[in-house]
Amino acid sequence: MKVLMTSILCRSGLMTHVHDLIQFCRRNSVMAAAAFQKTDFVTREQAEALKQHLGDIPIWEYERESELADIAAQAECDLIHAHSYLTFNAARAAAEQTGVPLILTLHSVYPWAAFFWDALSRAERIIAVGPAQARYTGPWRRKTVIIPNGVDITRFCPKQGRAGKEIKLLWYGRVNGRLSRGLAALDELAPQLPAFIKIEGLGEADIKLKNIVLKEWTEDPVSTLQESHITFAHGRSLREAMACGSAGMLIGHGYGGTITRQRLAQLNYVVDAFPQYHLPRPRPEEILRDILELIESGSLEAIRAEARHIAEEHFSLELMGRRTLEVYAAAA
């Protein structure tokens, strides 16, 4: 089988997902190619670096939607898998013209049925990375399967030999709008932390912070995650942090507290903090209390070890990849 994946070139979790899935396919005897719609989200130099990172697979870029059908024919693909919704309409048309099955992955929370009815109708299968992403698929919910993001747990892994009395807290991710609510609460509580607890941020946000230093997003966050005792995040970012052995605390629009096995089951194994999940509002005093209780309990190291075990069992790229290949087989 040969799969043509469509997306956009961007420095985000979407690109990480496409990269990891392509590598998983290649390791499992599924040929992969990629077609990217041109956008202004990255510079030409950044775009070239992203393409090189994909390895020696066929890669195309296109400007007009009509070009994708010709690319699909050149790729001689057996299936088209569209990721970015900016490519959904072009992928639908290309699938119709080449006569191959179409799969869509919904990475965002969006009124899908209202804007992409034809693409959802044409798709053989629809993958959503979470229940909130699957919510607005209308009558096409029946052919939608939820496959959460997986992370490369061989790359995102704990580092041995950590020492020192200082406790490091980290906020990690990319947020804007209402999802910034949790970061704002962390910034408010930061001055109240004891001197031996240090907090910083890694990523991008659309709010101005007063107390937390926010480092720019990096393509290689592993070392920072490995050094963090407790990481506040949601979605892919939280999964990556927990895989690195950091105690995960769910935060975004809402606040879900420390992710243990029991808490994960209560959340129905969802580690997103979108408004649709109706988590409690992040309150600085509550989060501060939870931080101090966790540190003073003497169980922090056990929870960090449990975070890694949870990632191995529930958050791995292997699990996501196997389930995706099952969707391919069902659609072909």
C-alpha positions in Angstrom: 0.0 0.0 0.0 1.1 3.6 -0.7 -0.4 6.5 1.1 -0.3 10.1 0.1 -0.6 12.4 3.1 -1.7 16.0 2.7 -1.1 18.8 5.1 0.7 22.1 5.5 4.2 22.9 6.5 4.2 24.3 10.0 6.1 24.2 13.2 3.4 22.6 15.4 2.1 19.4 16.7 0.3 18.8 13.4 3.6 18.5 11.6 5.0 16.3 14.4 2.0 14.0 13.9 2.5 13.8 10.1 6.2 13.2 10.5 5.8 10.4 13.1 3.0 8.7 11.2 5.1 8.7 8.0 8.0 7.1 9.9 5.7 4.5 11.5 4.3 3.6 8.0 7.8 3.1 6.6 8.8 0.9 9.4 5.7 -1.2 8.8 6.0 -1.8 5.0 3.6 1.0 4.1 5.0 3.4 1.5 4.4 7.0 2.1 4.5 10.3 0.2 3.5 13.8 1.2 1.9 16.8 -0.5 1.8 20.2 1.2 -0.3 23.1 0.4 1.8 26.2 0.3 1.2 28.7 3.1 3.0 31.6 4.8 3.2 29.8 8.2 6.9 29.2 7.8 9.8 30.7 5.9 11.3 29.0 2.9 14.3 27.9 5.0 12.0 26.5 7.7 9.9 24.7 5.1 13.0 23.1 3.6 14.2 21.9 7.0 10.8 20.4 7.7 10.8 18.5 4.4 14.3 17.2 4.9 13.3 15.9 8.4 10.8 13.6 6.7 13.5 11.6 5.1 13.8 10.2 1.5 10.1 10.1 0.6 8.4 11.7 -2.4 7.3 15.2 -1.4 5.3 17.8 -3.4 4.1 21.3 -2.7 1.1 22.8 -4.5 -0.7 26.2 -4.6 -4.0 25.5 -6.4 -6.3 22.7 -5.2 -6.6 21.4 -8.7 -2.9 20.5 -8.7 -3.4 17.8 -6.0 -5.2 15.4 -8.3 -2.1 15.4 -10.7 0.2 14.9 -7.7 -1.9 11.9 -6.5 -1.7 10.4 -9.9 2.1 10.9 -10.0 2.4 9.3 -6.6 0.4 6.3 -7.7 -1.1 6.2 -4.3 -3.7 3.7 -3.1 -5.1 6.0 -0.5 -5.1 9.7 0.4 -4.9 10.7 4.1 -5.6 14.4 4.6 -4.5 16.1 7.8 -4.7 19.8 7.7 -8.3 21.0 7.0 -6.8 23.4 4.5 -6.2 20.4 2.3 -9.6 18.6 2.8 -11.4 20.0 -0.3 -8.4 19.4 -2.6 -8.0 15.9 -1.1 -11.7 15.1 -1.7 -11.4 16.2 -5.4 -8.2 14.3 -5.9 -9.7 11.1 -4.4 -12.7 11.4 -6.7 -10.6 11.9 -9.8 -8.1 9.1 -9.0 -10.7 6.8 -7.6 -8.8 6.0 -4.4 -10.2 6.0 -0.8 -10.0 9.2 1.3 -9.3 9.4 5.0 -9.5 12.6 7.0 -7.9 13.3 10.4 -9.5 16.0 12.5 -6.8 17.7 14.6 -8.8 20.7 15.7 -12.1 21.5 17.3 -14.1 22.9 14.4 -17.7 22.8 13.0 -16.7 20.2 10.5 -20.1 19.3 9.0 -20.9 22.9 8.4 -17.8 23.7 6.4 -16.6 20.3 5.0 -19.7 18.4 4.3 -18.6 17.1 0.9 -15.2 16.0 2.2 -16.7 14.2 5.2 -19.3 12.6 2.9 -16.6 11.4 0.5 -14.2 10.0 3.2 -14.2 6.3 3.7 -13.1 6.8 7.3 -12.6 9.8 9.6 -10.1 9.9 12.4 -10.4 12.4 15.3 -7.6 12.8 17.8 -10.1 13.3 20.6 -13.8 13.4 21.5 -14.0 17.2 21.2 -12.5 17.0 17.7 -15.1 14.4 16.7 -18.1 16.3 18.1 -19.1 18.3 15.1 -19.1 15.7 12.3 -22.9 15.5 12.0 -24.2 12.3 10.4 -20.7 11.2 9.6 -20.0 10.4 13.3 -20.9 6.8 12.5 -17.7 6.4 10.4 -15.5 8.4 12.8 -13.0 6.7 15.0 -11.1 8.4 17.8 -7.3 7.7 17.8 -5.5 10.0 20.2 -2.1 11.5 19.3 0.8 9.2 20.0 4.3 10.3 20.9 7.6 8.7 20.1 8.4 7.2 23.6 11.9 6.2 22.4 12.7 9.9 21.9 10.6 11.3 24.7 12.1 9.3 27.6 13.4 9.9 31.1 17.0 10.9 31.8 18.8 8.9 34.5 20.8 10.4 37.3 18.8 13.6 38.0 19.8 15.2 41.3 19.5 18.4 43.3 17.2 19.9 45.8 15.5 22.4 43.5 12.1 21.5 42.1 11.5 22.5 38.6 8.0 23.3 37.3 7.3 23.8 33.6 4.4 25.1 31.5 4.7 23.6 28.0 2.7 24.1 24.8 1.1 26.5 22.3 -2.0 28.2 23.4 -4.1 31.3 22.6 -7.5 32.7 23.4 -9.4 30.8 26.0 -6.8 28.1 26.2 -4.4 30.7 27.7 -6.5 30.8 30.9 -4.4 28.1 32.6 -1.1 29.8 31.9 -2.4 33.1 33.2 -3.4 31.3 36.5 0.1 29.9 36.8 1.7 33.3 36.2 -0.5 34.7 39.0 0.6 32.1 41.5 4.3 32.1 40.6 5.4 34.7 43.2 3.9 32.6 46.0 6.1 29.6 45.3 8.8 28.8 47.9 12.3 29.7 46.8 13.3 26.0 46.1 10.5 25.7 43.5 11.3 27.3 40.1 8.9 27.8 37.3 9.4 28.6 33.7 7.5 28.3 30.4 8.4 26.7 27.0 6.3 27.4 24.0 4.1 30.1 22.6 1.1 32.0 24.0 -0.8 35.2 23.2 -0.7 36.7 26.7 1.9 38.8 28.4 3.4 37.1 31.4 4.6 39.1 34.4 6.3 36.4 36.5 7.1 33.4 34.3 9.9 33.5 31.8 8.6 32.0 28.5 11.3 30.4 26.4 10.7 30.2 22.6 9.3 27.0 21.1 12.0 24.5 20.2 12.0 21.6 17.8 13.9 19.6 20.5 12.2 20.1 23.9 13.3 16.7 25.3 16.1 17.9 27.6 13.8 20.6 29.1 11.1 18.0 29.7 13.5 15.6 31.2 14.6 18.2 33.8 11.1 19.2 34.7 9.7 17.5 37.9 6.1 18.7 37.2 4.8 19.9 33.8 1.6 21.8 33.2 0.2 21.1 29.7 -2.5 19.5 27.7 -2.8 17.4 24.6 0.4 16.3 22.8 2.5 18.5 25.0 1.3 16.7 28.2 1.9 13.3 26.6 5.5 14.3 25.7 6.2 15.6 29.1 4.8 12.5 30.9 6.8 10.2 28.5 9.9 12.1 29.7 9.1 11.2 33.3 7.6 14.5 34.4 4.5 14.5 36.6 1.7 15.8 34.3 -0.8 18.3 35.4 -3.6 19.0 33.0 -4.3 22.6 32.3 -5.7 24.8 29.5 -9.1 26.4 29.4 -9.8 24.2 32.4 -7.8 22.5 35.1 -7.7 18.7 35.6 -5.0 18.3 38.3 -2.3 15.6 38.5 -2.7 12.8 35.9 -2.5 9.5 37.7 -4.0 6.2 36.5 -7.2 6.9 38.5 -7.5 10.4 37.2 -6.9 9.3 33.6 -9.7 6.8 33.9 -12.0 9.5 35.3 -11.2 11.7 32.3 -12.0 8.8 29.9 -8.3 8.8 28.9 -8.6 12.3 27.4 -5.7 14.7 28.3 -7.0 17.8 26.5 -8.3 20.8 28.3 -10.6 22.4 25.7 -13.8 24.2 26.8 -15.9 21.3 25.5 -14.7 19.1 28.4 -16.1 21.4 31.1 -13.1 21.1 33.5 -13.1 23.4 36.5 -11.7 26.9 36.0 -8.0 27.2 36.8 -7.7 29.0 40.1 -4.3 30.0 41.3 -4.9 29.2 44.9 -6.1 25.6 44.1 -3.2 25.0 41.7 -0.7 26.3 44.3 -2.2 24.0 47.0 -1.9 21.0 44.6 1.7 21.8 43.8 2.7 22.0 47.5 0.7 18.9 48.5 2.3 16.9 45.7 5.8 18.0 46.7 5.3 17.6 50.4 3.6 14.2 50.1 6.9 12.4 49.3 5.2 10.7 46.3 6.5 13.0 43.6 9.1 10.5 42.3 6.5 7.7 42.3 4.1 9.8 40.3 6.9 10.7 37.9 7.6 7.0 37.4 3.9 6.3 36.9 3.7 9.1 34.3 6.2 7.3 32.2 4.4 4.0 32.6 1.1 5.7 31.6 2.8 7.1 28.5 4.1 3.6 27.6 0.7 2.0 27.9 -1.6 4.8 26.5 0.3 7.5 24.7 2.8 5.7 22.4 3.3 6.2 18.7 3.2 2.5 18.3 -0.4 2.3 19.6 -1.5 5.3 17.4 0.2 3.8 14.4 -1.2 0.4 14.7 -4.7 1.7 15.0 -4.2 4.0 12.0 -3.0 1.1 9.9 -6.2 -0.7 10.9 -8.2 2.2 9.5 -6.2 2.1 6.3 -6.9 -1.6 5.9 -10.6 -1.1 6.5 -10.8 1.8 4.0 -8.8 0.2 1.2 
